[in-house]
Amino acid sequence: MIRPNMSFLKWWFPLLLVIDVGCRTPSAKENSNAGLENVFSFLEENGYQSASDKGTRMILVLTDVSCPTCNKSYALFLEKYVADSTIAIVVSASPAAIDISAFNDEMATNVVVDHRNQFRNFTSLKGSGAILLNGNGIDTIIELSAKRLDKDFQFIEEQLK
């Protein structure tokens, strides 16, 4: 008579259970899309007029976190996009730290001024940067870095063409 190896069954059954339960959790894509819905709800609630992931190709975020010089340069970089309806600009920077007067213009309908810095609660982007979107959700998140600032600007500008 063949007797089953009980030590093998002791670890095999829990492993199968973990694999089965793990396969039923929502995918990262589903979680990303749910997060993106929250992002667009926030934008719409704060005055963004084209709050739809279908027409928006990028979200540019300006904060006063980290490198002050980088953020000032980024603010100047963003000014040329205040009239682009396919881009949302979120300004979470203090006017005392960065000149944000260009983003308060009436023509800047794609700008959301986030005085209470709440936008960071909806995304992994905590400092200044960009969230690139594709038709299905978030494609790429770029957080600006002083070490690669020129490359970050260049990459963002290439994506905006």
C-alpha positions as CSV (number, residue, x, y, z in Angstrom):
1,M,0.0,0.0,0.0
2,I,1.3,3.4,-1.0
3,R,1.1,6.0,1.7
4,P,0.9,9.7,0.7
5,N,3.6,12.0,1.9
6,M,1.8,14.2,4.5
7,S,4.6,16.8,4.7
8,F,4.2,17.5,1.0
9,L,0.5,18.1,1.4
10,K,1.0,20.4,4.4
11,W,2.7,23.1,2.3
12,W,1.1,22.3,-1.1
13,F,-2.5,23.1,0.0
14,P,-1.8,26.5,1.5
15,L,0.3,27.4,-1.6
16,L,-2.7,26.6,-3.9
17,L,-5.0,28.6,-1.6
18,V,-2.7,31.7,-1.8
19,I,-2.4,31.4,-5.6
20,D,-6.2,31.1,-6.0
21,V,-7.0,34.1,-3.8
22,G,-4.2,36.2,-5.4
23,C,-5.7,35.6,-8.8
24,R,-9.0,37.1,-7.8
25,T,-7.7,40.4,-6.6
26,P,-8.2,43.4,-9.0
27,S,-5.5,44.0,-11.5
28,A,-3.2,46.9,-11.3
29,K,-4.8,48.3,-14.4
30,E,-8.2,48.3,-12.7
31,N,-6.8,50.0,-9.7
32,S,-5.1,52.6,-11.9
33,N,-8.3,53.3,-13.8
34,A,-10.2,53.7,-10.5
35,G,-7.5,56.1,-9.3
36,L,-7.7,58.0,-12.6
37,E,-11.5,58.4,-12.2
38,N,-10.8,60.0,-8.8
39,V,-8.2,62.3,-10.3
40,F,-10.7,63.5,-12.9
41,S,-13.4,63.9,-10.3
42,F,-11.1,66.1,-8.3
43,L,-10.2,68.2,-11.4
44,E,-13.8,68.6,-12.4
45,E,-14.8,69.6,-8.8
46,N,-12.1,72.3,-8.9
47,G,-13.1,73.9,-12.2
48,Y,-11.3,72.0,-14.9
49,Q,-13.7,72.2,-17.8
50,S,-12.5,69.3,-19.9
51,A,-12.4,66.8,-17.1
52,S,-12.4,63.6,-19.2
53,D,-9.7,61.1,-19.7
54,K,-10.8,60.8,-23.4
55,G,-9.8,64.4,-24.3
56,T,-6.9,64.9,-21.9
57,R,-3.5,63.6,-22.8
58,M,-1.5,64.8,-19.9
59,I,-1.7,66.3,-16.4
60,L,1.1,68.7,-15.5
61,V,1.6,69.3,-11.7
62,L,3.4,72.2,-10.2
63,T,4.2,72.1,-6.5
64,D,6.6,73.9,-4.2
65,V,8.0,70.6,-2.8
66,S,11.7,69.8,-3.2
67,C,14.0,71.9,-5.4
68,P,12.8,75.6,-5.5
69,T,14.8,76.5,-8.5
70,C,13.5,73.4,-10.4
71,N,9.9,74.4,-9.6
72,K,10.4,78.0,-10.7
73,S,11.9,76.8,-14.0
74,Y,9.0,74.4,-14.4
75,A,6.4,77.2,-13.7
76,L,8.0,79.1,-16.6
77,F,7.9,76.0,-18.8
78,L,4.2,75.4,-18.0
79,E,3.1,78.9,-18.8
80,K,3.1,78.2,-22.6
81,Y,0.5,75.4,-22.1
82,V,-2.1,77.3,-20.1
83,A,-4.4,77.5,-23.1
84,D,-4.0,73.9,-24.3
85,S,-7.3,72.1,-23.7
86,T,-5.8,68.7,-24.0
87,I,-3.6,69.3,-20.9
88,A,-4.7,69.8,-17.3
89,I,-2.4,71.8,-15.1
90,V,-2.6,71.4,-11.4
91,V,-0.9,74.2,-9.4
92,S,-0.3,73.2,-5.8
93,A,2.4,75.7,-5.2
94,S,2.3,78.6,-2.8
95,P,2.3,82.1,-4.4
96,A,4.9,83.1,-1.8
97,A,7.3,80.4,-3.1
98,I,6.6,80.6,-6.9
99,D,5.1,83.2,-9.2
100,I,1.8,81.5,-10.2
101,S,0.1,84.7,-11.6
102,A,0.1,83.3,-15.1
103,F,-2.0,80.4,-13.9
104,N,-4.7,82.7,-12.5
105,D,-5.6,84.2,-15.9
106,E,-9.2,83.9,-17.0
107,M,-8.0,82.3,-20.2
108,A,-6.3,79.5,-18.3
109,T,-9.4,77.2,-18.3
110,N,-7.2,74.1,-18.1
111,V,-5.7,75.1,-14.8
112,V,-6.7,73.9,-11.3
113,V,-5.3,75.9,-8.4
114,D,-5.0,73.5,-5.5
115,H,-4.4,75.8,-2.5
116,R,-4.9,73.0,0.0
117,N,-2.5,70.6,-1.8
118,Q,-5.1,67.8,-2.0
119,F,-4.2,66.6,-5.5
120,R,-1.3,64.6,-4.1
121,N,-3.8,62.3,-2.3
122,F,-5.0,61.0,-5.7
123,T,-1.7,60.0,-7.3
124,S,1.7,58.7,-6.5
125,L,3.2,62.0,-7.8
126,K,4.1,64.0,-4.7
127,G,6.2,66.8,-6.2
128,S,6.2,68.6,-9.5
129,G,6.0,66.5,-12.6
130,A,3.7,65.1,-15.3
131,I,1.2,62.3,-15.6
132,L,1.0,61.0,-19.2
133,L,-2.2,59.4,-20.2
134,N,-3.2,57.0,-23.0
135,G,-6.6,55.9,-24.1
136,N,-6.8,53.4,-21.3
137,G,-5.4,55.2,-18.3
138,I,-2.1,56.3,-16.9
139,D,0.8,55.6,-19.1
140,T,3.8,57.3,-17.4
141,I,4.4,59.3,-14.2
142,I,7.4,61.6,-14.2
143,E,8.5,63.3,-11.0
144,L,11.0,66.1,-11.7
145,S,14.5,65.6,-10.4
146,A,17.2,68.3,-10.2
147,K,19.7,65.7,-11.5
148,R,17.9,65.2,-14.7
149,L,15.8,68.3,-15.0
150,D,16.7,69.2,-18.6
151,K,16.0,65.6,-19.7
152,D,12.6,65.6,-17.8
153,F,11.6,68.9,-19.6
154,Q,12.7,67.5,-22.9
155,F,10.8,64.3,-22.5
156,I,7.6,66.1,-21.4
157,E,7.9,68.6,-24.3
158,E,8.3,65.7,-26.8
159,Q,5.2,64.1,-25.5
160,L,3.3,67.4,-25.9
161,K,4.0,67.6,-29.6
